[in-house]
Structure formats: structure tokens, C-alpha cells
Amino acid sequence: MVVAASTCRTETVFDYSWKNVVVAYWNRYPNPSSAHVLTEDTIQREVRDGKLFSRRLLSKTNPVPKWGARFYNNVPVKIVEDSVLDPVKKTFTTFTRNLGMTKIMKVDEIVIYSEQKDGSTLAVRRAYISSQVFGFSRAIRAFGIERFKSNGNKASNGFNHVLRRMFPQSLLGGGHHQPMTATTSAGELAVATTTTTVASSGSHNNTGSLKSAAKVGYDFFKCHASKIAQLFSIKN
């Protein structure tokens, strides 16, 4: 089977301590930017090896373009979110994936929140988007990338709103950080074979760097998505 996939990476710095960010994370809904999030439920939570493992189920909805209506009705989609909080290393990692419509568009997303030297918190978000719809895969993946970036901006704005509300006196550095976004597209993947395709622009060195970045990002998800899912899974 041939699967086409795209990856996207964004970085956002929150001008609040890692501890405040983690506390606010569990209270980030509702907020003015979360109208697409309908429900959230914590279904499992336990401490193992000094780390907090959680599993939550969310229900989200998003409008689709007109051409997408033939494949996907605008109905809520269930999202499972596994997370690991490591208080020693001060990292908080979430792994989300959609449970429905996976043949049309499957989205695996990993976000790592880590403490920075200046006391702020860096969130590195990576998404792996694939589609099995013959003839429309590229359009669906492009739509998925744009939706990922749009929702990422909404999530950051909503998260900052919650942080300001919960910790009004804790803003660091004047809140001057801005999000960064990097998008790479991976080409067709036959079993155990990776081919990376990036639109060429600029110098040869820049093109090589883009291709290298795309391959690294794609290989990361290809090799580790299943392992991460197993790592985050809650033991019975």
C-alpha cells in the first residue's frame, strides 16, 4: 500500500513558568478560541515511575471546504490524548490522534512542553498528516496542514488567555515571544521506503537543508509513532 504524508512543526514560547503552563493545561477549556472543542473527559490517570500518565477523550468539530463535503460531513470527531508529565526533567509531552475518519485524513500530533533557561516554556508541536483518498490525497493533506497551523494559533491564543486569567502577575519578559512554523512535505511512502519531496527554491544548500529537515521529520513520525502510542498507553 502506498501512503502519502505531510509533516508540520511549530514552536511557541509561553512567557510563563513550566509549572504554571502545566497547571493551566488541565484548565484550558473553555476559552474564547476553543469553540471547536465540544467535550473533554479524563478516562484514565496514574503515576508510574514518578511520572503522571493521563488519557483523555475529546470531541472536536471543524468546518470543511466545499470540495471536502463529498468525503467528510461536519460531524464531531473523537480525539484521544495521551500525556506524560515528568516533574524531574520538567517536560510535559502529549500525543493526540483522531479515532474517526482516519482513511480520509489521519492526524498524529506530538507536543513537548519544556522549561527554558529564562524561565519561560517552549512548546514544540509536530504533526504527521496522511490520507488514503486516491486522487485527493495531496489536497486533503494540504488542507490538514493549514488546519493544523490555524488550530495551533487558536490553541496558543486560547492557552495564553487562560494563563493570563489564572496567573495575572506571573507574565515573564513582557510577553514578546512569537510562534514559529516550519512545514515540510514528504512524498509517497511505499513499505519501508521513504522518499521526500520539497518544492525547490533559492540555493542548492537551502534545498538540501529543506529536504534533510523533511526527511528527519517524516522519519521521526514513521519510526516512533507506534512506540510513542505504546509508551503513553495506560497499563490495565
C-alpha positions in Angstrom: 0.0 0.0 0.0 1.2 3.5 -0.8 0.6 6.2 1.8 1.2 9.9 1.1 2.0 12.0 4.2 3.0 15.5 5.2 4.6 16.9 8.4 4.5 20.2 10.1 6.4 21.6 13.0 5.7 24.8 15.1 7.3 26.4 18.1 5.6 28.6 20.6 7.1 30.2 23.7 4.8 30.9 26.6 6.0 33.6 28.9 5.1 31.7 32.0 6.9 29.1 34.1 6.7 25.5 33.1 4.7 24.7 36.3 2.1 27.4 35.5 1.8 26.1 32.0 1.2 22.5 33.1 -1.4 23.6 35.7 -3.2 25.8 33.1 -3.1 23.0 30.6 -5.7 21.0 32.5 -7.9 24.1 32.7 -7.5 25.5 29.2 -11.1 24.7 28.1 -13.3 26.6 27.7 -11.7 29.7 26.3 -12.6 32.2 23.6 -10.6 30.3 21.0 -12.0 26.8 21.7 -15.4 26.9 20.1 -14.4 23.8 18.0 -13.8 21.8 21.2 -17.1 20.3 22.3 -16.2 17.9 25.1 -13.3 16.7 27.2 -13.2 13.8 29.6 -10.3 12.2 31.6 -10.7 8.5 31.3 -7.5 7.2 33.0 -4.8 8.7 35.1 -2.0 7.1 37.2 1.5 7.7 38.5 4.3 5.3 37.3 8.0 5.7 38.0 7.4 9.2 39.3 5.6 10.4 36.1 1.9 11.2 35.7 0.3 9.3 32.8 -3.1 10.5 31.6 -5.5 9.6 28.9 -8.3 11.9 27.8 -11.0 11.8 25.2 -12.0 15.0 23.4 -14.7 15.7 20.8 -13.9 18.4 18.2 -15.5 19.7 15.1 -14.2 21.9 12.3 -15.8 23.3 9.1 -14.5 21.7 5.9 -14.1 23.3 2.4 -16.8 22.7 -0.2 -14.8 20.2 -2.1 -14.3 18.2 1.1 -18.0 17.7 1.8 -18.1 14.7 -0.5 -15.7 12.9 1.8 -16.4 14.3 5.2 -19.6 15.6 6.9 -19.0 18.3 9.5 -19.7 16.0 12.5 -17.8 15.8 15.7 -14.6 13.7 15.7 -13.3 11.9 18.7 -9.7 12.6 19.6 -7.7 10.5 22.1 -5.0 12.4 24.0 -2.3 10.6 26.0 0.2 12.6 28.0 3.2 12.1 30.2 4.3 14.6 32.8 7.9 14.3 34.1 8.4 16.6 37.1 12.1 15.8 37.3 13.1 16.7 33.7 10.3 19.3 33.7 8.8 18.1 30.4 5.2 17.5 29.5 4.5 15.5 26.4 1.1 15.0 24.7 0.3 12.6 21.9 -3.1 13.0 20.1 -4.7 11.1 17.3 -8.1 11.1 15.7 -10.2 7.9 16.1 -12.6 8.5 13.2 -12.2 9.4 9.5 -8.7 8.0 9.6 -8.8 6.8 5.9 -9.8 10.3 4.8 -7.3 12.2 7.0 -5.2 10.8 9.9 -3.5 13.3 12.1 -0.9 12.3 14.7 0.3 15.2 16.8 3.1 15.3 19.4 3.6 18.4 21.6 6.5 18.7 24.1 6.4 21.5 26.7 9.8 22.1 28.3 11.3 24.7 30.6 13.7 27.2 29.1 16.8 28.9 30.7 14.9 32.2 31.0 12.1 30.6 32.9 9.6 30.6 30.0 8.1 27.4 28.5 8.8 26.2 24.9 6.1 24.2 23.2 7.3 22.2 20.1 4.4 20.8 18.2 4.8 18.2 15.4 2.0 16.8 13.2 2.0 13.9 10.8 -0.9 14.0 8.4 -1.8 11.2 6.0 -4.6 10.4 3.6 -5.7 7.3 1.7 -8.2 9.0 -0.6 -6.9 8.3 -4.1 -6.7 11.4 -6.3 -7.4 13.8 -3.5 -4.6 12.9 -1.0 -2.5 16.0 -1.8 -5.4 18.4 -1.4 -6.5 16.8 1.8 -3.0 16.8 3.3 -2.6 20.5 2.3 -5.9 21.3 3.9 -4.8 19.3 7.0 -1.5 21.3 7.3 -3.3 24.6 7.0 -5.9 23.5 9.6 -3.1 22.3 11.9 -1.4 25.7 11.7 -4.7 27.6 12.2 -5.8 25.4 15.1 -2.3 25.8 16.6 -2.6 29.6 16.5 -6.1 29.4 18.1 -4.8 26.9 20.7 -1.9 29.2 21.6 -4.1 32.3 21.8 -6.7 30.4 24.0 -3.9 29.0 26.2 -2.4 32.5 26.7 -5.9 33.7 27.6 -6.2 31.0 30.3 -2.7 31.7 31.6 -3.4 35.4 31.9 -6.6 34.7 33.8 -5.0 32.1 36.1 -1.7 33.8 36.7 -2.1 37.6 36.1 1.0 38.5 38.0 3.3 35.8 36.5 4.0 37.0 33.0 7.7 36.9 32.1 9.7 39.2 29.8 6.8 41.3 28.6 5.2 38.5 26.5 7.3 39.3 23.5 7.8 35.8 22.0 6.2 35.0 18.7 5.3 31.5 17.3 7.4 29.9 14.5 6.1 27.5 11.9 8.0 25.1 9.6 6.2 22.9 7.1 7.8 20.0 5.3 6.1 17.7 2.8 7.0 14.0 2.5 6.3 12.3 -0.8 4.9 8.8 -1.4 5.9 6.1 1.0 6.0 2.5 -0.1 6.5 -0.1 2.6 9.9 0.5 4.3 10.8 3.1 1.7 10.9 6.9 2.3 11.0 9.5 -0.5 11.0 13.1 0.5 9.7 15.8 -1.9 10.2 19.5 -1.2 9.5 22.4 -3.6 12.9 23.8 -4.6 13.7 27.5 -4.1 16.8 29.5 -3.5 20.2 28.0 -3.4 21.2 24.4 -3.6 22.3 24.4 0.0 18.9 25.7 1.1 17.1 23.0 -0.9 19.3 20.3 0.6 18.6 21.6 4.1 14.8 21.6 3.5 15.0 18.1 2.1 17.0 17.0 5.1 14.6 18.6 7.5 11.6 17.0 5.8 13.2 13.5 5.9 14.1 13.9 9.6 10.6 15.0 10.5 9.0 12.2 8.4 11.3 9.5 9.7 10.6 10.7 13.3 6.9 10.0 12.9 7.3 6.9 10.8 9.6 5.2 13.3 8.3 6.4 16.6 4.5 7.0 16.3 3.6 3.4 17.3 6.3 3.3 20.0 5.1 6.6 21.4 1.5 5.3 21.5 2.6 2.2 23.4 4.7 4.3 25.8 1.8 6.6 26.5 -0.8 3.8 26.9 -2.1 3.2 30.4 -1.5 -0.2 31.8 -4.6 -2.1 32.9 
